[in-house]
Amino acid sequence: MASESELNAGIEDGVRRRDFINIAAVSFAGVGAVAVVLPLVNQMNPSADVLALSTTEIDISAIQVGQAIKTSWRKQPVFVRNLTPAEIAEANAVPMSDLREPQTLADRTKVGKENWLITLGVCTHLGCVPLGAAEGENKGDFGGYFCPCHGSHYDTAARIRKGPAPTNLVVPPYEFTGDTVVTIG
């Protein structure tokens, strides 16, 4: 007959073997689950062409004081305007009580770059493209932008002043990545 210590040794070995098999099976199942789920999650990431459109770099060195350009970002027009000191003073002089959506020019520009106003060129009423920036002249009653479709008037800081548009022209996320380069997006 086998001694008690020999029987306990067999039980210990059996438990160890069973534990190892359980751990190995769970590990194998975990690796299999990751191998199945990872491609499914990865296919939800944006494609390369979408990522390429997510940001736009603009060289603003050729834009003189008082001039503006129209460019595009995410297939939407963007107005980039180099405000004159007179336009900055005029925008800062407007009482907040006169504005439908009160925002100062400083709220709509970057610190130290108050002369650069960058807005989406899409009227907030029905999505039309206002006149003003690309034409090289001020439009509307307030010297800024004018949407001829429904008569919305924006001032030089692209704030709604008159007409059916409910809000100011949208300022997209942007940053100055150099003295003459702006990255939108």
KOLVEXDREN-79491 format. One line per 8 residues: number of its first residue (from 1); for each residue y, z, x of C-alpha. Coordinates in nm, 3 decimals. Layout:
NUM> Y/Z/X; ...
END
This chain:
1> 0.000/0.000/0.000; 0.355/-0.064/0.097; 0.579/0.221/0.181; 0.891/0.298/-0.017; 1.121/0.179/0.263; 0.945/-0.158/0.267; 0.996/-0.192/-0.110; 1.367/-0.104/-0.082
9> 1.408/-0.360/0.197; 1.270/-0.635/-0.030; 1.504/-0.535/-0.311; 1.803/-0.535/-0.078; 1.710/-0.880/0.050; 1.663/-1.007/-0.307; 2.001/-0.874/-0.416; 2.169/-1.022/-0.113
17> 2.009/-1.358/-0.170; 2.104/-1.355/-0.539; 2.465/-1.257/-0.456; 2.487/-1.539/-0.204; 2.353/-1.790/-0.456; 2.604/-1.671/-0.721; 2.897/-1.689/-0.479; 2.789/-2.034/-0.359
25> 2.753/-2.163/-0.717; 3.094/-2.030/-0.821; 3.255/-2.174/-0.506; 3.093/-2.512/-0.563; 3.213/-2.514/-0.925; 3.566/-2.420/-0.814; 3.580/-2.702/-0.559; 3.446/-2.943/-0.821
33> 3.710/-2.833/-1.072; 3.989/-2.884/-0.817; 3.846/-3.227/-0.729; 3.859/-3.327/-1.096; 4.196/-3.170/-1.190; 4.398/-3.273/-0.882; 4.398/-3.650/-0.954; 4.483/-3.583/-1.319
41> 4.783/-3.370/-1.226; 4.887/-3.605/-0.944; 4.903/-3.906/-1.177; 5.176/-3.726/-1.375; 5.416/-3.735/-1.077; 5.694/-3.997/-1.094; 5.617/-4.329/-0.929; 5.795/-4.454/-0.617
49> 6.023/-4.689/-0.811; 6.138/-4.405/-1.036; 6.207/-4.180/-0.737; 6.408/-4.457/-0.573; 6.637/-4.473/-0.877; 6.683/-4.095/-0.896; 6.965/-4.090/-0.638; 7.239/-4.332/-0.541
57> 7.453/-4.324/-0.229; 7.806/-4.457/-0.255; 8.038/-4.538/0.036; 8.384/-4.437/-0.086; 8.572/-4.529/0.233; 8.711/-4.853/0.084; 8.852/-4.689/-0.231; 9.226/-4.643/-0.184
65> 9.431/-4.371/-0.354; 9.481/-4.470/-0.716; 9.185/-4.709/-0.718; 8.849/-4.680/-0.892; 8.513/-4.852/-0.885; 8.227/-4.883/-1.127; 7.873/-4.848/-0.991; 7.543/-4.755/-1.151
73> 7.300/-4.466/-1.136; 6.978/-4.455/-1.340; 7.088/-4.778/-1.508; 7.407/-4.615/-1.638; 7.761/-4.698/-1.529; 7.938/-4.446/-1.307; 8.314/-4.434/-1.251; 8.433/-4.321/-0.907
81> 8.808/-4.268/-0.901; 9.039/-4.166/-0.615; 9.315/-3.982/-0.802; 9.676/-3.998/-0.688; 9.872/-3.675/-0.635; 10.067/-3.759/-0.952; 9.745/-3.796/-1.154; 9.616/-3.465/-1.017
89> 9.943/-3.290/-1.108; 9.939/-3.449/-1.454; 9.579/-3.338/-1.517; 9.654/-2.984/-1.399; 9.965/-2.964/-1.619; 9.773/-3.017/-1.945; 9.741/-2.690/-2.141; 9.380/-2.599/-2.215
97> 9.473/-2.553/-2.582; 9.545/-2.929/-2.602; 9.190/-3.019/-2.500; 8.895/-3.060/-2.735; 8.655/-2.952/-2.458; 8.862/-2.733/-2.224; 8.789/-2.809/-1.859; 9.028/-2.810/-1.569
105> 9.027/-3.086/-1.310; 8.881/-2.830/-1.066; 8.586/-2.783/-1.306; 8.517/-3.157/-1.289; 8.555/-3.213/-0.911; 8.428/-3.055/-0.589; 8.628/-2.795/-0.396; 8.837/-2.963/-0.128
113> 8.776/-3.306/-0.284; 8.986/-3.271/-0.600; 9.110/-3.628/-0.565; 8.757/-3.769/-0.621; 8.660/-3.783/-0.987; 8.304/-3.903/-1.052; 8.190/-3.941/-1.413; 7.931/-4.131/-1.610
121> 8.098/-4.433/-1.769; 7.941/-4.372/-2.108; 8.152/-4.273/-2.408; 8.020/-3.953/-2.559; 8.068/-4.086/-2.912; 7.814/-4.369/-2.932; 7.737/-4.464/-2.573; 7.988/-4.747/-2.523
129> 8.143/-4.815/-2.181; 8.514/-4.719/-2.177; 8.774/-4.937/-2.008; 8.983/-4.812/-1.721; 8.807/-4.752/-1.393; 8.659/-5.091/-1.309; 8.959/-5.283/-1.436; 9.189/-5.118/-1.181
137> 9.438/-5.001/-1.439; 9.474/-4.704/-1.668; 9.383/-4.753/-2.030; 9.452/-4.553/-2.339; 9.732/-4.323/-2.444; 9.674/-4.071/-2.164; 9.648/-4.297/-1.858; 9.275/-4.256/-1.813
145> 8.999/-4.434/-2.001; 8.984/-4.600/-2.342; 8.676/-4.687/-2.548; 8.777/-4.989/-2.756; 8.472/-4.970/-2.984; 8.582/-4.661/-3.173; 8.919/-4.565/-3.020; 8.840/-4.269/-2.796
153> 9.114/-4.192/-2.541; 9.044/-3.997/-2.219; 9.301/-3.868/-1.970; 9.300/-3.918/-1.592; 9.046/-3.635/-1.556; 8.813/-3.815/-1.804; 8.867/-3.545/-2.067; 8.863/-3.647/-2.433
161> 9.212/-3.629/-2.581; 9.205/-3.846/-2.894; 8.947/-4.027/-3.104; 8.595/-3.960/-3.233; 8.422/-3.874/-2.902; 8.312/-3.509/-2.919; 8.308/-3.424/-2.547; 8.451/-3.523/-2.209
169> 8.290/-3.795/-2.000; 7.989/-3.637/-1.827; 8.012/-3.544/-1.459; 7.673/-3.624/-1.303; 7.520/-3.403/-1.034; 7.660/-3.520/-0.701; 7.748/-3.400/-0.355; 7.939/-3.525/-0.056
177> 7.683/-3.594/0.218; 7.954/-3.708/0.460; 8.329/-3.765/0.472; 8.291/-4.105/0.305; 7.948/-4.087/0.141; 7.866/-3.944/-0.202; 7.509/-3.896/-0.323; 7.467/-3.895/-0.700
185> 7.153/-3.739/-0.837
END
